[in-house]
Amino acid sequence: MQIRGPMLLPAQRTDVELITADGVTLVGELAVPAEHEPVATLIALHPLPTAGGNMDTHVLRKAAARLPAQADLAVLRFNTRGTTSPRGASGGSFDGGGLEQFDVAAAVDFVRERGLPDPWLVGWSFGTELAVKYGRDHDIRGAILLSPPLHRATDAELEAWKGDARELVAVIPELDDYLRPDEAVRRFACVPHAKVIAVAGGRHLWVGETQTRRVLTEIVAAVNPAALPLATTWDE
């Protein structure tokens, strides 16, 4: 069968709850390869909840649906505080990227406690702001930024990644609503080791199978390049 849309590839999927340091319960899901240990772990940080973003927003949902099988990756998705999706509602209230620092910490702590390997933050839009602002506080391998607006993350917070040994990968849609490739190159110049990847024809929401596959390919290229190219069909 051709891999596209909502197709679920084999994985062990478990509903989980994360408890933050300030006592908020966050709902989420952990997906791991069905028959063996993962080689790395993605911690997914979703788009802006006040604009409809949540752990089930399509690219993150498809990463969890496909990448455990296609690329031997564990994928942790969760709703940040005050966010609701088909998985359920997390406690607390949206704080514009402030108290969400505790949500990021709870997710990284969960991955460590489960013994999952090589965690990477994968932020999309609002989630990239959390990754830039708080990723350096944690034991991660790096951060992958999908459509970063760089609105809430300050230039000082971005520049703090300069000289950091961890990887920073920014995937920038050519037709983004907020930050396009030329401006992204300028903004990320303060972090010389940052990798800025321009995607021709890409848009902020990565709508369509072609754009989804490109985003998932860039994630895997950073985290487990040996798994490329990603399969486009699957035998049931």
N, C-alpha and C positions, 0 to 999 in steps of 0.2 A: 504494500500500500504506500502511496505517496504521503510523505510527512508534511502536513499543512494544517492550518486552522487549529481547532481545539484538540487534535489527536493526542492521546495520552500514551506514551511509550512506557515499557515496564520500569517500575521503581517501587521501593518501599516508601509509602507516604503515611505520615503520622501527624495528626493534629497536635499542636503543642501550645503551651502557655509560657510566657516570659514574665518574670516579676522584676520590676525596676527597683532601683535603690530607694526611690521615693514612694514605693508601695503600689504602683499601678500595674494592673494585669493586662498584658498584651496577648492577643490571639495570633496564632500563626500556623504554619505547616512546615515540616521538614521532609524533604524528598531525598532519598539516597539510592545508589545503584542497587538493583534487585538482588544480585548474587555475590557481590564482592565489596571490598572496602573502597571508598572514594579516594581519589588522588588529591583533591583540593575541595574547598568549600566556598560557595557564594552566599554572601549575606545581602539580600536584596532590600534596598531602601526605595520606597515607592514615590510616585509623583505627588503633587500637592493635594492633600485631602479635601480642602475647601473648593477645589476645582474637579472633584471626582476621582482623584488618585487614591489607590489602595493596593494591598498586596496582590489582588487579583487583576490589576491592570495588565493588558494583554501581553506585553513583552515579558514581564516577570512571570506571569502564569505559564507562558510557553517555555521559558527557561526551565521552570520546575517540571513541566510536562515532558521535556525532551532531553535535557542535558545530563541527567543521571544515566540514561541509556546511551546517548550519543557520545558523551565525553567523560564518563566516569566521575561526574561531579556531584557533590551534595549541594542542595539548594535550600536555604532557609529563607522563607518569606514571612512577614508579619505585618500587622496593621499598627502603625504608630498610634500614640495616644489620641483618643477622640475620633478614631477612624473606624468606619464600618465597611464591610464588604460581604460577599456571599459566605465567607468563612465565619463571620461574626463581628462583633464590636469589641474594640479595645477600650479599656477604662480611661479615665482622665479626660482632658480637654486639649485640643490643638493649641500649641503655644508658639507657632510661627518659627520653629527651629531652635527655640531656647531650651525648654525642658526636654525636648526630644533627644538631647544629649544623653539622658538616662536610658532612653529606648535603645539607642545605638549600643550603649555599654551593656545592657541586658542581653542583647543579641550576641555580642562577642563573648560574653561570659557563658551563655548557653552553649555556644560552639566549643569553647574550651572545656566545659564540664562534660560534654558528650565525647570528648576526645577526637573531634573531627579535625582533619588536617588542613594546613595552609589556607586560612581564611582570607578572602578578598571581599571588600565592600563593593557592591555594584549598585550605584545610585542612578536614578532616572529623574531628571528635572529637579523638583524639590529634594529628592533623595541625594542628588549630587551635592547640594548645599550642606547636608548633614555629613556627608563623607569628607568634604573639604574641611569643614569646621572641626570635626571631632575624630576623624580617622587616625590622626597622628597620636591620639591619646591611647591607642590600643595596639595589641600585638597582632597585626595583620601583615599580609604579604604586600598588599597594595590596594589601590582603589581604581575602579573603572567608572567613568562619568559619562552617562548617556544624556545628550542634550542639556548640558549644564547652562543654566541662565546666568550664574554668578551674580545674583541679586542680593541674597542674604549673606553669602560668604564674602567677606571683605578681601581687599587686595592684600592686607597684612596676613590674613588667615591663609590665603593661597600661597603667598611668598614664604610662609613658614615651612612649606614642603621643600624649599630649596635646600639641597644638601642632604635631604632625608634619603636613606637607602631604599626605602620602599617605592614601588612603582606607582606612577600616576598616568592613567591613560584616559584621554578625553575623546569621545566619539561625537563629532559635530556634524549635524545635518546641513547640507548646502542651503536649504530653504528654511532654516530654523526661524521661529518667531522671535527669539530673544538674543541668541548669540550665534553668528554665522562664522564660517571658517577663518576669514581674514582677521576679524576682531578677536576670535579665539586664539589665534597665533600670537597676537599682540598681548592679550591678557595673560596667557600662560608663559610668556617669555621670561617671567620672573622665576620660573622653575625650569632650569635648562634641561633637566632629564625628563620632563613631562613629554609624553607622546601625544600629539594632536593628530587625529585621523579625520579627514574630511570625507563625507559620504555624498557623492553626487546624487542629486535628486531627493536626498533625504529630507524629511520633515520632523518637526519636534515630537510628534506622536508615533512616528515609525509605523504608519498604517500600511497594511498589505504584506503578503507573504515574502516578497522580495526584500523589503526593508527589514522585516523580522529576522530573516535568515542572515542578512548582513550583520545586524547587531549581535546575534548569537555567535556568529563566526568571529567577530572581533573580541567578544568576551573569551571565547575558547582560545583564540590566538594568544591572548595574554596569560591565561591561566594554565592551559594544558594543550600547547600547540601540537603535540604528538597525535591528538585526536582528530586533527584536520586532514582532509576536508570532511565536514559533517555529512553524514548520510542523508540522502533525500528520500529514500524509500525504506520500508521496514517490513520484514517477514513476520507475519503473525505466528 
